[in-house]
Amino acid sequence: MKKTIGSFVRRSLKDERGQILPWAAVVFVACMGMGGLTIDLGRAYVVQGQLQNYVNAAALAAAGVVYNTSTTNGATAYANNYSAASGGENVNPALGTVTTTVSTMCLNMLLPSGNTCGSGSPANAVRVRESAAMPTYFMKLFGKPTLTVAAVATASMQGIAQPWNVAIILDSTGSMSNVDSNCNNLTEFQCALSGVQALLASVNPCPAGVSTCGLQSSGTLSGTKANIGVSLFTFPNVLTSYNGTAVNSVSADINCNGTPATWTNYSAQPVAAPYTLPIPGATLPGTPNATSMTYTETSAGANPGNTWTATYQITPFLSDYYNPSATSGLNSSSNLVKAVGYGSTSGCVTYTFGIWGTGSGSGFGNTYYASSIYEAQAALTAEQTANPGSKNAIIFLSDGQANASYYSENTSAYSGVTQGTDAYEFPSGPKASTSLTYGSEVGPHVSNDPVPAYYTPATAPTTYAYNTLGVNGKGLYPDWFDQCQQGIIAAQYAVSKGTTVFSVAYGSEGTGCNSGWSVGLTDTTLLPSSDYPETLNQTFTLSQLTPCVTMENIASSLNNFYSDYNQSGSGSTCQDASHTVTSLQDIFFAIASTFTTPRLLPNTATGTVVSTGT
């Protein structure tokens, strides 16, 4: 028996059959683990690619609103809308829990040559990071239930320009001479010009891969056709000729060599003219300016038969303003850039001679802007015809208080000025009927004041023979009555023609329009809704009509309405509910993003984080 048992044990120990089974089990488990790891990692690789697409979409969407808010709130909202996170347009259950982080950035590569970002620099790009806790199938058997996958994208709206014709209309009346302590103690007009500079420097008008393009300041076509043309308008308009004699008002707004005229240097200022009144929809003449209009004084005027021309347009539509190699990002030889300024060089465009008052900012009631909007729209229509497929935009900046006086004479503004020394003085000029108690001169003349005072009542209210406002059916363009409402209707007319209208309220008052003027008439009649070609953005009664409400309704939508209400001494409460940016520079950056498409940038681009949110 013992021998039998011993023999069995010895045979069993020598028998190698079945020994592979435990090893096979071990190897099988290892292979399963490696296969599971490969599958989960392969899924992670695919998920990462999907996540990169989603984060690219989120960054490109967020880039469009980088300038519309002083924090990341707007950019975060848009990024989340197009993210893969819960509630986003690109949500994917296979990704598991997705977290989105948005940072607004100032990137050095987007600044003009030689500039770098620093603390306080405005954002010019957005960086979006999305991370996904992807559930695993096999790795969870080994204690790894999720894998973290992340993707990053950086984008900016400073991409390729789209075909746009842009008319910028600036208020150049006396109220714009107030100093704004929130804008480096510059005047409001200088701050407005700085905003225009920011817009121009951030919109490259050239197609991709083209360094120079479009109509150059010499007036000849050079290089590839540009995508964007920008024209500058101001109101009041300026005199360009009188009885066939040229008046260099437009040149004064361009060729000052960086030293704009002031009220104490009146001979270099553009000369005021009575407000010209382009007929809505009319085709304007092409010379000497695209929108110059000729008028003949009627028998009711002081000098019947005299002719003169005036324009609101300071430059034609130009695309030669951009120069990324300059520290300002602008081409200093462009007439548009000469007008608005560049870097530390002041722009030449300035207040119109005769409307700045004593230099203290007193406007004496000279603001009327409906006609400037009609003229800009006429110019845009002509430009769009020359550039099929392009879109039109108006950027209108003012406080919105339309209050042109029907007579005014201000000798104190020009005390000490020697008669006959003004280079722009003519023996006589367009002026109103002499029957008015206060004289009410308009245009250059030789009695009392050497410069135009302000604006006159109409002498032919049912025609356009003489160009000033008239009591013409109470509030119907052109008229002394209901001036703010006429501005709204003019802007809405432009909108009805397909133009996108941006309004920038700069210190818009919470009262006015309906309060009257000591020597003029403002909104005393509530025009019927049938007079408005578009739906109002903000409804109002006559007592509720204010410059702020006017500016809100001038915009083609409330999303195109912006407000800077922080300037010192303005007392303005006109706040923009759609955007939180309040500085003019950031407002113009935000508007500029409309004219370009977003582009992705390297995530390695250096700069400064402005704000971060989740």
C-alpha positions as CSV (number, residue, x, y, z in Angstrom):
1,M,0.0,0.0,0.0
2,K,2.7,2.4,1.0
3,K,4.5,1.5,-2.2
4,T,1.4,2.3,-4.2
5,I,0.9,5.7,-2.6
6,G,4.5,6.6,-3.0
7,S,4.4,5.6,-6.7
8,F,1.4,7.8,-7.3
9,V,2.9,10.8,-5.7
10,R,6.1,10.4,-7.7
11,R,4.2,10.1,-10.9
12,S,2.1,13.2,-10.1
13,L,5.1,15.3,-9.3
14,K,6.7,14.3,-12.6
15,D,3.4,14.8,-14.6
16,E,3.5,18.4,-16.3
17,R,0.1,18.2,-17.9
18,G,-2.2,21.3,-17.0
19,Q,0.6,23.4,-15.6
20,I,-0.1,26.1,-18.2
21,L,-3.6,26.8,-16.9
22,P,-2.7,29.0,-13.9
23,W,-0.1,30.8,-16.1
24,A,-2.7,31.2,-18.8
25,A,-5.0,32.7,-16.3
26,V,-2.4,35.2,-15.2
27,V,-1.5,36.1,-18.7
28,F,-5.1,36.3,-19.8
29,V,-5.9,38.8,-17.0
30,A,-2.8,40.8,-18.0
31,C,-3.8,40.8,-21.6
32,M,-7.3,41.9,-20.7
33,G,-5.9,44.7,-18.6
34,M,-3.6,45.8,-21.5
35,G,-6.5,45.5,-24.0
36,G,-8.8,47.4,-21.7
37,L,-6.1,50.1,-21.2
38,T,-5.6,50.3,-24.9
39,I,-9.3,50.6,-25.5
40,D,-9.9,53.2,-22.8
41,L,-6.8,55.2,-23.9
42,G,-7.9,54.9,-27.5
43,R,-11.3,56.3,-26.5
44,A,-9.6,59.0,-24.6
45,Y,-7.6,60.0,-27.7
46,V,-10.8,60.2,-29.7
47,V,-12.6,62.1,-27.0
48,Q,-9.7,64.5,-26.8
49,G,-10.1,65.2,-30.5
50,Q,-13.8,65.7,-30.1
51,L,-13.2,68.0,-27.1
52,Q,-10.7,70.1,-29.1
53,N,-13.4,70.7,-31.7
54,Y,-15.9,71.7,-29.1
55,V,-13.4,74.0,-27.3
56,N,-12.5,75.6,-30.6
57,A,-16.1,76.3,-31.2
58,A,-16.5,77.7,-27.7
59,A,-13.5,80.0,-28.1
60,L,-14.5,81.3,-31.5
61,A,-18.0,82.1,-30.2
62,A,-16.7,83.8,-27.1
63,A,-14.2,85.9,-29.0
64,G,-17.0,88.0,-30.4
65,V,-18.0,89.3,-27.0
66,V,-14.6,89.8,-25.4
67,Y,-14.9,93.6,-25.7
68,N,-18.6,93.7,-24.6
69,T,-18.0,93.2,-20.9
70,S,-15.4,94.4,-18.4
71,T,-15.3,90.8,-16.9
72,T,-15.5,87.3,-18.4
73,N,-19.2,87.2,-17.9
74,G,-20.2,87.6,-21.6
75,A,-17.4,85.5,-22.9
76,T,-18.1,82.7,-20.4
77,A,-21.8,82.7,-21.3
78,Y,-21.0,82.3,-25.0
79,A,-18.3,79.8,-24.4
80,N,-20.7,77.7,-22.3
81,N,-23.4,77.9,-24.9
82,Y,-21.1,76.2,-27.5
83,S,-19.1,74.0,-25.1
84,A,-19.5,70.3,-24.4
85,A,-20.6,71.0,-20.8
86,S,-24.1,70.3,-19.6
87,G,-26.6,72.6,-21.3
88,G,-24.1,73.5,-24.1
89,E,-24.8,73.1,-27.8
90,N,-22.1,70.4,-28.1
91,V,-22.9,68.4,-25.1
92,N,-21.9,64.7,-25.5
93,P,-22.8,62.1,-22.8
94,A,-19.8,60.0,-23.7
95,L,-17.6,62.7,-22.3
96,G,-18.9,62.5,-18.8
97,T,-18.6,65.6,-16.6
98,V,-17.1,68.6,-18.5
99,T,-15.7,71.7,-16.8
100,T,-15.2,74.9,-18.8
101,T,-12.8,77.7,-17.7
102,V,-12.7,81.0,-19.7
103,S,-10.0,83.6,-19.5
104,T,-9.9,86.9,-21.3
105,M,-6.4,87.7,-22.4
106,C,-4.3,90.6,-23.7
107,L,-2.0,89.0,-26.2
108,N,1.2,90.7,-27.4
109,M,0.9,89.3,-30.9
110,L,-2.3,91.3,-31.5
111,L,-0.8,94.6,-30.5
112,P,0.9,97.0,-33.0
113,S,4.6,96.5,-33.4
114,G,6.7,97.3,-30.3
115,N,3.8,97.2,-27.9
116,T,3.3,94.7,-25.1
117,C,0.4,93.9,-22.7
118,G,0.5,94.9,-19.1
119,S,-1.7,95.4,-16.1
120,G,-4.7,97.4,-17.1
121,S,-4.5,96.4,-20.8
122,P,-7.9,95.7,-22.3
123,A,-8.5,92.1,-23.4
124,N,-8.1,91.3,-27.1
125,A,-8.5,87.5,-27.0
126,V,-10.1,84.7,-25.1
127,R,-8.7,81.4,-23.9
128,V,-11.0,78.5,-23.2
129,R,-10.1,75.3,-21.4
130,E,-12.4,72.3,-21.2
131,S,-11.7,69.2,-19.2
132,A,-13.8,66.0,-19.3
133,A,-13.9,63.3,-16.6
134,M,-14.4,60.4,-19.1
135,P,-15.8,57.2,-17.6
136,T,-13.7,54.1,-18.3
137,Y,-14.9,50.6,-19.2
138,F,-11.9,48.3,-18.3
139,M,-9.6,50.5,-16.3
140,K,-12.3,50.8,-13.6
141,L,-11.6,47.2,-12.9
142,F,-8.2,48.3,-11.7
143,G,-9.5,51.2,-9.6
144,K,-9.5,53.9,-12.4
145,P,-13.2,54.7,-13.0
146,T,-12.5,57.9,-15.0
147,L,-9.8,59.5,-17.2
148,T,-9.3,63.3,-17.3
149,V,-9.1,64.7,-20.8
150,A,-8.4,68.4,-21.5
151,A,-8.3,70.7,-24.5
152,V,-7.4,74.4,-24.8
153,A,-8.2,77.0,-27.6
154,T,-7.3,80.6,-27.9
155,A,-9.2,82.9,-30.3
156,S,-9.6,86.6,-31.2
157,M,-12.0,88.7,-33.3
158,Q,-9.0,90.4,-34.9
159,G,-9.3,88.1,-37.9
160,I,-10.2,88.6,-41.5
161,A,-12.3,91.6,-42.3
162,Q,-15.6,91.1,-44.0
163,P,-17.0,93.4,-46.8
164,W,-18.3,96.5,-44.9
165,N,-18.8,100.2,-45.7
166,V,-18.6,102.1,-42.4
167,A,-19.7,105.7,-41.8
168,I,-18.6,107.2,-38.5
169,I,-20.6,110.3,-37.4
170,L,-19.0,112.4,-34.6
171,D,-20.7,115.2,-32.7
172,S,-18.3,118.2,-33.0
173,T,-20.5,120.7,-31.3
174,G,-19.5,122.8,-28.3
175,S,-20.6,120.3,-25.6
176,M,-17.8,117.9,-26.8
177,S,-15.2,120.4,-25.4
178,N,-15.9,119.4,-21.8
179,V,-12.9,117.7,-20.1
180,D,-13.4,114.0,-19.1
181,S,-11.3,113.1,-16.1
182,N,-12.0,109.5,-16.7
183,C,-10.2,109.7,-20.0
184,N,-6.8,111.1,-19.1
185,N,-8.3,114.6,-18.7
186,L,-8.8,114.9,-22.4
187,T,-11.8,116.7,-23.9
188,E,-14.7,114.5,-24.8
189,F,-14.0,115.1,-28.5
190,Q,-10.4,114.0,-28.1
191,C,-11.6,110.9,-26.3
192,A,-14.0,110.2,-29.1
193,L,-11.2,110.4,-31.6
194,S,-9.2,108.0,-29.4
195,G,-12.0,105.5,-29.6
196,V,-12.1,105.7,-33.4
197,Q,-8.3,105.1,-33.4
198,A,-8.9,101.9,-31.4
199,L,-11.5,100.7,-33.9
200,L,-9.2,101.4,-36.9
201,A,-6.2,99.7,-35.3
202,S,-8.1,96.6,-34.6
203,V,-9.7,96.1,-38.1
204,N,-7.3,95.1,-40.8
205,P,-9.1,95.9,-44.0
206,C,-7.0,93.6,-46.2
207,P,-7.8,90.1,-47.3
208,A,-5.7,87.3,-45.8
209,G,-2.1,87.4,-46.8
210,V,-2.2,91.0,-48.1
211,S,-0.3,93.7,-46.3
212,T,-1.6,96.8,-48.2
213,C,-4.9,97.1,-50.0
214,G,-7.6,99.4,-51.2
215,L,-7.9,103.1,-51.9
216,Q,-4.8,104.9,-50.7
217,S,-4.7,108.5,-49.6
218,S,-3.3,109.5,-52.9
219,G,-6.7,108.7,-54.4
220,T,-5.5,105.8,-56.6
221,L,-6.1,102.1,-56.2
222,S,-3.1,100.2,-54.9
223,G,-2.8,96.5,-54.4
224,T,-5.7,94.2,-53.7
225,K,-9.1,95.6,-53.1
226,A,-9.9,96.0,-49.4
227,N,-12.8,94.5,-47.6
228,I,-13.6,97.6,-45.5
229,G,-13.8,101.3,-46.3
230,V,-14.3,103.8,-43.5
231,S,-15.6,107.4,-43.9
232,L,-15.6,110.1,-41.3
233,F,-18.5,112.5,-40.9
234,T,-19.1,115.3,-38.3
235,F,-21.9,117.6,-37.5
236,P,-22.5,120.5,-37.9
237,N,-21.4,120.4,-41.5
238,V,-18.6,122.6,-42.8
239,L,-18.5,125.3,-45.5
240,T,-16.5,124.2,-48.6
241,S,-17.2,127.1,-51.0
242,Y,-19.0,130.4,-51.2
243,N,-19.9,132.0,-54.5
244,G,-17.4,129.7,-56.2
245,T,-14.5,130.5,-53.9
246,A,-13.2,127.4,-52.1
247,V,-13.1,127.3,-48.4
248,N,-10.6,124.9,-47.0
249,S,-12.7,123.6,-44.1
250,V,-12.2,119.9,-45.0
251,S,-8.5,120.4,-45.4
252,A,-8.3,122.1,-42.0
253,D,-9.8,118.9,-40.5
254,I,-7.0,116.8,-42.2
255,N,-3.9,118.8,-42.7
256,C,-3.0,120.4,-39.4
257,N,0.3,118.5,-38.9
258,G,-0.9,117.2,-35.6
259,T,-1.8,120.6,-34.2
260,P,-5.6,120.9,-34.3
261,A,-7.2,124.4,-34.2
262,T,-8.7,125.7,-31.0
263,W,-11.2,128.5,-30.4
264,T,-8.2,130.8,-29.8
265,N,-6.7,129.7,-33.1
266,Y,-9.8,130.3,-35.1
267,S,-8.3,130.9,-38.5
268,A,-7.3,127.3,-38.7
269,Q,-10.7,125.9,-37.8
270,P,-13.2,124.5,-40.3
271,V,-15.8,127.1,-41.0
272,A,-19.4,126.5,-39.8
273,A,-22.2,126.5,-42.4
274,P,-25.9,126.4,-42.0
275,Y,-27.2,122.8,-41.7
276,T,-27.6,121.3,-45.1
277,L,-30.6,119.1,-45.4
278,P,-30.2,116.2,-47.8
279,I,-33.4,114.7,-49.0
280,P,-33.8,111.1,-47.7
281,G,-33.0,108.7,-50.5
282,A,-31.7,111.3,-52.9
283,T,-28.5,110.7,-54.8
284,L,-25.8,113.2,-53.8
285,P,-23.3,114.8,-56.2
286,G,-19.8,113.4,-56.4
287,T,-17.6,116.5,-56.4
288,P,-15.7,118.0,-54.7
289,N,-16.8,115.8,-51.9
290,A,-19.1,112.8,-52.3
291,T,-21.7,114.5,-50.3
292,S,-21.2,118.3,-50.9
293,M,-24.5,120.1,-51.4
294,T,-24.9,123.4,-53.2
295,Y,-27.5,126.0,-52.0
296,T,-28.7,129.3,-53.3
297,E,-29.9,132.0,-50.9
298,T,-33.5,132.9,-51.5
299,S,-35.0,136.4,-51.7
300,A,-35.8,136.3,-48.0
301,G,-32.1,136.1,-47.2
302,A,-29.7,138.9,-46.7
303,N,-27.8,138.1,-49.9
304,P,-30.3,136.5,-52.4
305,G,-28.7,134.6,-55.2
306,N,-25.4,133.9,-53.4
307,T,-24.4,130.2,-53.6
308,W,-22.4,128.0,-51.2
309,T,-21.6,124.4,-50.6
310,A,-21.2,122.4,-47.4
311,T,-20.6,118.9,-46.3
312,Y,-20.8,116.6,-43.3
313,Q,-18.2,114.2,-44.8
314,I,-14.6,114.9,-43.9
315,T,-13.1,111.9,-45.7
316,P,-14.3,109.6,-48.4
317,F,-14.4,105.8,-47.7
318,L,-10.7,104.9,-47.2
319,S,-9.0,101.6,-46.5
320,D,-5.4,102.9,-46.2
321,Y,-5.6,103.5,-42.5
322,Y,-4.0,100.3,-41.3
323,N,-0.3,99.7,-40.7
324,P,0.5,96.8,-38.3
325,S,4.2,97.7,-38.3
326,A,3.6,101.1,-36.8
327,T,3.5,101.5,-33.0
328,S,0.0,102.9,-33.3
329,G,-1.1,100.3,-35.8
330,L,-2.2,103.1,-38.1
331,N,-0.8,104.6,-41.3
332,S,0.1,108.2,-40.6
333,S,-0.1,109.2,-44.2
334,S,-3.8,108.3,-44.5
335,N,-6.2,111.3,-44.5
336,L,-8.5,109.4,-42.2
337,V,-5.7,108.8,-39.7
338,K,-4.6,112.4,-40.0
339,A,-8.1,113.4,-39.1
340,V,-8.5,111.2,-36.0
341,G,-4.9,111.1,-34.9
342,Y,-2.4,108.3,-34.1
343,G,-0.2,107.4,-31.2
344,S,0.7,110.6,-29.4
345,T,-0.2,112.7,-32.4
346,S,-3.5,114.6,-32.1
347,G,-6.2,114.3,-34.8
348,C,-6.9,117.4,-36.9
349,V,-10.6,117.1,-37.0
350,T,-12.0,119.6,-34.4
351,Y,-14.9,121.7,-33.5
352,T,-16.4,123.7,-36.2
353,F,-15.5,127.4,-36.2
354,G,-18.3,129.4,-34.6
355,I,-19.9,126.7,-32.4
356,W,-17.4,126.2,-29.6
357,G,-18.5,129.3,-27.7
358,T,-16.0,130.7,-25.3
359,G,-14.0,127.5,-25.1
360,S,-15.8,126.5,-21.9
361,G,-18.0,124.1,-23.7
362,S,-21.1,126.2,-24.1
363,G,-23.0,125.0,-27.1
364,F,-25.6,127.8,-27.3
365,G,-28.0,125.3,-28.8
366,N,-26.5,124.2,-32.1
367,T,-27.0,120.4,-32.2
368,Y,-29.1,119.0,-35.0
369,Y,-28.1,115.6,-36.5
370,A,-30.9,114.1,-38.5
371,S,-29.5,115.6,-41.7
372,S,-26.0,114.1,-41.1
373,I,-27.5,110.6,-40.8
374,Y,-29.4,111.0,-44.1
375,E,-26.2,112.2,-45.8
376,A,-24.2,109.3,-44.4
377,Q,-26.8,106.9,-45.6
378,A,-26.8,108.4,-49.1
379,A,-23.0,108.0,-49.1
380,L,-23.3,104.4,-47.9
381,T,-25.8,103.6,-50.6
382,A,-23.4,104.8,-53.3
383,E,-20.5,102.9,-51.8
384,Q,-22.5,99.7,-51.6
385,T,-23.4,100.0,-55.2
386,A,-19.7,100.3,-56.1
387,N,-19.0,97.3,-53.9
388,P,-21.6,94.6,-54.5
389,G,-22.1,92.2,-51.7
390,S,-20.8,94.6,-49.0
391,K,-22.8,95.6,-45.9
392,N,-23.4,99.1,-44.5
393,A,-22.9,100.4,-41.0
394,I,-23.2,103.8,-39.2
395,I,-21.5,104.5,-35.9
396,F,-23.1,107.5,-34.4
397,L,-21.5,109.2,-31.3
398,S,-23.2,112.0,-29.5
399,D,-24.9,112.9,-26.2
400,G,-28.1,112.9,-28.2
401,Q,-29.4,116.3,-27.1
402,A,-30.7,117.9,-30.4
403,N,-31.4,121.5,-29.6
404,A,-30.5,123.7,-32.6
405,S,-31.5,127.3,-31.9
406,Y,-33.5,129.2,-34.4
407,Y,-31.4,132.3,-33.7
408,S,-28.3,133.1,-31.8
409,E,-25.6,135.7,-31.7
410,N,-22.7,135.3,-29.3
411,T,-20.2,138.2,-29.5
412,S,-18.5,137.3,-26.3
413,A,-17.2,134.1,-27.9
414,Y,-15.0,136.2,-30.2
415,S,-14.2,139.3,-28.2
416,G,-10.8,140.7,-29.0
417,V,-10.8,139.3,-32.6
418,T,-9.7,141.9,-35.0
419,Q,-12.1,142.4,-37.9
420,G,-10.6,141.4,-41.3
421,T,-7.9,139.2,-40.0
422,D,-9.7,135.9,-40.4
423,A,-8.4,133.9,-43.4
424,Y,-11.9,132.5,-44.0
425,E,-13.7,135.8,-43.8
426,F,-15.7,136.9,-46.9
427,P,-17.3,140.2,-47.7
428,S,-20.7,138.6,-47.0
429,G,-22.1,135.2,-46.5
430,P,-25.4,133.3,-46.1
431,K,-27.4,134.7,-43.3
432,A,-31.0,134.9,-42.3
433,S,-33.6,137.6,-42.7
434,T,-32.5,140.9,-41.1
435,S,-35.9,141.3,-39.5
436,L,-34.9,139.1,-36.5
437,T,-34.1,141.1,-33.3
438,Y,-30.9,139.2,-32.7
439,G,-29.5,139.4,-36.2
440,S,-29.0,135.6,-36.4
441,E,-26.0,135.4,-38.7
442,V,-24.8,132.2,-40.3
443,G,-21.7,131.8,-42.3
444,P,-18.8,134.3,-42.6
445,H,-19.7,138.0,-42.7
446,V,-18.3,141.4,-41.8
447,S,-20.7,142.8,-39.2
448,N,-20.2,142.4,-35.5
449,D,-18.8,138.9,-35.5
450,P,-16.0,137.8,-37.8
451,V,-17.3,134.2,-37.8
452,P,-20.5,132.3,-38.2
453,A,-22.6,132.6,-35.1
454,Y,-25.0,129.6,-35.4
455,Y,-28.1,128.7,-37.3
456,T,-31.0,130.5,-38.8
457,P,-34.8,130.0,-39.2
458,A,-35.9,128.8,-42.6
459,T,-36.8,131.4,-45.1
460,A,-38.4,128.9,-47.5
461,P,-40.0,126.3,-45.3
462,T,-41.6,124.2,-48.1
463,T,-38.5,123.9,-50.3
464,Y,-34.8,123.1,-50.0
465,A,-33.7,126.3,-51.7
466,Y,-32.4,127.7,-48.5
467,N,-31.0,125.1,-46.2
468,T,-31.9,125.9,-42.6
469,L,-34.7,124.3,-40.5
470,G,-38.3,125.5,-40.7
471,V,-41.6,125.1,-39.0
472,N,-42.8,122.6,-41.6
473,G,-45.8,120.7,-40.3
474,K,-44.5,120.4,-36.8
475,G,-41.8,117.8,-36.5
476,L,-41.6,116.7,-40.1
477,Y,-38.0,116.7,-41.4
478,P,-36.6,119.3,-41.5
479,D,-38.1,121.3,-38.7
480,W,-37.2,123.2,-35.5
481,F,-39.8,121.1,-33.7
482,D,-39.2,117.5,-32.5
483,Q,-35.5,117.5,-33.3
484,C,-34.7,114.4,-31.2
485,Q,-37.5,112.4,-32.9
486,Q,-36.3,113.5,-36.3
487,G,-32.9,112.0,-35.4
488,I,-34.5,108.7,-34.4
489,I,-36.5,108.6,-37.6
490,A,-33.4,109.3,-39.7
491,A,-31.5,106.4,-38.1
492,Q,-34.5,104.1,-38.5
493,Y,-34.7,105.1,-42.2
494,A,-31.1,103.9,-42.5
495,V,-32.0,100.7,-40.8
496,S,-34.9,100.2,-43.2
497,K,-32.3,100.3,-46.0
498,G,-30.4,97.5,-44.4
499,T,-27.8,99.5,-42.5
500,T,-26.6,98.4,-39.1
501,V,-26.6,101.5,-36.9
502,F,-24.5,101.6,-33.7
503,S,-25.1,104.4,-31.3
504,V,-22.6,105.5,-28.7
505,A,-24.1,107.7,-26.0
506,Y,-21.4,109.8,-24.5
507,G,-22.7,111.6,-21.4
508,S,-26.3,111.4,-22.6
509,E,-28.5,113.4,-20.2
510,G,-31.4,111.9,-18.4
511,T,-33.5,115.0,-19.2
512,G,-33.9,117.1,-22.3
513,C,-35.4,116.8,-25.8
514,N,-38.8,117.6,-24.4
515,S,-37.7,120.5,-22.2
516,G,-37.3,123.2,-24.9
517,W,-34.6,125.7,-25.4
518,S,-34.5,129.4,-24.7
519,V,-34.0,130.4,-28.3
520,G,-35.2,127.2,-30.0
521,L,-37.9,124.5,-30.1
522,T,-37.2,120.9,-29.3
523,D,-39.7,118.0,-29.0
524,T,-43.0,119.5,-28.3
525,T,-45.1,117.1,-30.5
526,L,-45.2,113.4,-30.1
527,L,-45.0,112.2,-33.7
528,P,-47.3,109.3,-34.7
529,S,-45.9,105.8,-34.8
530,S,-46.7,105.8,-38.6
531,D,-43.8,108.2,-39.0
532,Y,-41.3,105.6,-37.7
533,P,-40.1,103.2,-40.4
534,E,-39.0,100.6,-37.8
535,T,-40.1,99.5,-34.4
536,L,-38.8,101.6,-31.5
537,N,-36.2,99.9,-29.2
538,Q,-37.6,101.9,-26.3
539,T,-41.1,103.3,-26.3
540,F,-41.7,106.7,-24.8
541,T,-44.2,109.4,-24.2
542,L,-43.3,113.0,-24.8
543,S,-42.4,113.5,-21.2
544,Q,-40.2,110.5,-21.2
545,L,-38.2,111.4,-24.3
546,T,-34.6,112.1,-23.2
547,P,-31.3,112.2,-25.0
548,C,-30.6,108.7,-23.6
549,V,-33.8,107.3,-24.9
550,T,-33.1,109.0,-28.2
551,M,-29.7,107.3,-28.5
552,E,-31.2,104.0,-27.6
553,N,-33.7,104.3,-30.5
554,I,-31.1,105.5,-32.9
555,A,-29.4,102.1,-32.6
556,S,-30.7,99.4,-34.9
557,S,-31.2,97.2,-31.8
558,L,-30.4,97.6,-28.2
559,N,-27.5,95.2,-28.7
560,N,-26.0,97.9,-30.9
561,F,-26.4,100.6,-28.2
562,Y,-23.4,101.5,-26.0
563,S,-23.0,104.1,-23.4
564,D,-20.1,105.9,-21.7
565,Y,-21.7,107.6,-18.8
566,N,-18.8,108.0,-16.4
567,Q,-17.1,111.2,-17.6
568,S,-16.7,113.8,-14.9
569,G,-19.4,116.4,-14.4
570,S,-21.8,114.8,-16.8
571,G,-24.3,113.7,-14.2
572,S,-25.3,111.1,-16.8
573,T,-27.3,108.0,-15.8
574,C,-27.7,106.7,-19.3
575,Q,-26.6,103.1,-18.8
576,D,-26.4,100.3,-21.3
577,A,-28.2,97.1,-20.2
578,S,-26.7,94.9,-22.9
579,H,-23.0,95.4,-22.2
580,T,-20.9,96.4,-19.2
581,V,-18.0,98.1,-21.0
582,T,-18.1,101.9,-20.5
583,S,-14.9,103.3,-21.8
584,L,-15.0,104.6,-25.3
585,Q,-11.9,102.6,-26.3
586,D,-13.5,99.3,-25.2
587,I,-16.8,100.3,-26.8
588,F,-15.1,100.9,-30.2
589,F,-13.2,97.6,-29.7
590,A,-16.6,95.9,-29.2
591,I,-18.0,97.5,-32.3
592,A,-15.0,96.6,-34.4
593,S,-15.6,92.9,-33.7
594,T,-18.7,93.1,-35.9
595,F,-16.6,93.8,-39.0
596,T,-14.2,90.8,-38.7
597,T,-14.5,87.0,-38.3
598,P,-12.9,85.2,-35.3
599,R,-9.7,83.3,-35.7
600,L,-7.8,80.7,-33.6
601,L,-4.4,81.6,-32.3
602,P,-1.5,79.5,-30.9
603,N,-2.1,78.6,-27.2
604,T,1.6,79.4,-26.7
605,A,0.9,83.1,-27.5
606,T,2.3,85.3,-24.6
607,G,0.4,88.1,-22.9
608,T,-1.5,88.9,-19.8
609,V,-4.6,87.4,-18.2
610,V,-7.2,90.1,-17.8
611,S,-9.9,88.1,-16.1
612,T,-10.8,84.5,-15.4
613,G,-14.2,82.9,-14.8
614,T,-15.9,79.6,-14.9
